[in-house]
């Protein structure tokens, strides 16, 4: 899926949030960001920072661990934040309505490995690796739109 990549080191939570905000400015309906990494890597912090940066008015952004999906009306369009950790089958994903959301909403998906064959080919993949003093974020994509959208991200990281 990923032909091109960008790697950033995040030395603290603020660096993670800055990157998330920079990416949020360039998202549009139909965009999907896949967030991978171990428990505690910062996937939800990244998603929460991105969502809060594009909300028209501040609001609480809870983790969708138990609800599976939270939706938001943002300045960039409707956004779906999904945590698929507790999902075990493709049919559950279909029942959530995610397949339709991939077409007309911005989607942030934690634990995208659960998507299986439903994983959008045009998605931006973010893999977070945890080190002793830093987190390394590796972005990968095959759709050429992401190169332009991520061009200024390194300036904000």
C-alpha positions in Angstrom: 0.0 0.0 0.0 2.7 2.5 0.9 5.1 3.7 -1.8 6.2 6.9 -0.2 7.0 7.7 3.4 7.9 10.5 5.8 9.5 9.9 9.2 9.4 12.3 12.1 10.7 12.1 15.7 8.3 13.3 18.4 10.2 14.2 21.5 7.1 15.1 23.5 3.3 15.3 23.4 3.4 18.8 22.0 5.3 17.7 19.0 2.7 15.0 18.4 -0.1 17.6 18.7 1.6 20.1 16.4 1.9 17.4 13.6 -1.7 16.4 14.1 -2.9 20.1 13.8 -0.8 20.6 10.7 -2.3 17.5 9.0 -5.8 18.5 10.1 -5.6 21.7 8.1 -5.3 19.7 4.9 -8.0 17.0 5.4 -11.2 16.8 3.3 -14.2 14.5 3.2 -13.1 11.1 1.7 -9.7 11.2 3.5 -8.8 8.4 5.8 -5.8 8.3 8.3 -4.9 4.9 9.7 -3.3 5.1 13.2 -1.1 2.1 14.2 1.1 1.5 17.2 1.1 -0.3 20.5 -1.2 0.6 23.4 0.0 3.9 24.8 1.9 4.9 21.7 -0.1 8.2 21.3 -2.7 7.2 18.6 -5.6 8.7 20.6 -3.5 11.8 21.6 -2.8 12.4 17.9 -6.4 11.9 16.9 -7.7 14.1 19.7 -5.3 16.9 18.9 -6.3 16.8 15.2 -10.0 16.8 15.9 -9.8 19.6 18.4 -7.9 21.7 16.0 -10.7 21.6 13.4 -13.7 21.8 15.6 -15.7 25.1 15.1 -16.1 25.4 18.9 -14.1 23.5 21.6 -15.7 20.3 23.0 -14.6 17.2 24.8 -13.1 14.6 22.5 -13.3 11.2 24.3 -11.6 8.0 23.2 -13.9 5.8 21.2 -12.6 2.7 22.9 -16.0 1.6 24.2 -18.3 3.4 21.8 -16.2 2.3 18.8 -17.0 5.4 16.8 -17.4 9.1 17.7 -18.5 11.6 15.0 -17.8 15.3 14.9 -19.0 18.2 12.7 -15.7 20.0 11.9 -14.6 23.0 9.8 -13.3 20.5 7.3 -16.5 18.3 7.1 -17.9 15.4 9.1 -15.2 13.4 10.9 -15.4 9.8 12.2 -13.0 8.7 14.9 -13.0 4.9 15.3 -11.1 2.6 17.6 -11.3 -0.9 16.3 -9.4 -2.6 19.1 -12.4 -4.5 20.2 -13.6 -5.4 16.7 -13.0 -9.0 15.6 -14.7 -9.4 12.2 -15.1 -7.4 9.0 -18.9 -7.7 9.4 -18.7 -5.6 12.6 -17.0 -2.8 10.7 -19.6 -2.9 8.0 -22.3 -2.6 10.7 -20.7 0.5 12.1 -21.1 2.2 8.7 -17.4 2.8 8.2 -17.3 1.7 4.6 -19.8 4.5 3.7 -17.9 7.0 5.9 -14.8 6.3 3.9 -16.5 7.8 0.9 -17.9 11.1 2.4 -16.3 11.8 5.8 -12.9 12.3 7.2 -12.0 9.1 9.0 -9.4 8.6 11.7 -9.0 4.8 12.4 -7.1 3.4 15.4 -6.1 -0.3 15.1 -6.6 -0.4 11.3 -5.3 -3.9 11.0 -8.9 -4.9 12.0 -10.1 -3.5 8.6 -8.7 -6.4 6.6 -9.8 -6.1 3.0 -11.9 -3.0 3.8 -8.8 -0.9 4.3 -8.9 2.1 1.9 -6.1 2.1 -0.7 -6.0 5.9 -0.7 -5.5 6.2 3.1 -2.6 7.9 4.9 -1.0 5.3 7.2 0.7 6.5 10.4 2.8 4.0 12.4 4.0 5.1 15.8 7.0 3.5 17.3 7.9 4.1 20.9 11.5 4.5 22.0 13.1 5.4 25.3 12.9 9.2 25.0 11.0 9.7 21.8 8.3 8.4 19.5 9.0 7.9 15.8 6.1 8.6 13.4 6.3 7.0 10.0 3.7 8.2 7.5 3.2 6.1 4.4 0.9 6.5 1.4 0.5 5.5 -2.2 -2.1 8.2 -3.3 -0.1 11.2 -4.6 -2.4 13.7 -2.9 -0.6 13.0 0.4 2.8 14.3 -0.7 1.4 17.8 -1.2 -0.7 17.7 2.0 2.3 16.6 4.1 4.8 19.0 2.4 4.6 21.5 5.3 4.3 19.0 8.2 8.0 18.8 8.9 8.0 22.5 9.6 5.5 22.0 12.4 7.0 18.9 14.0 
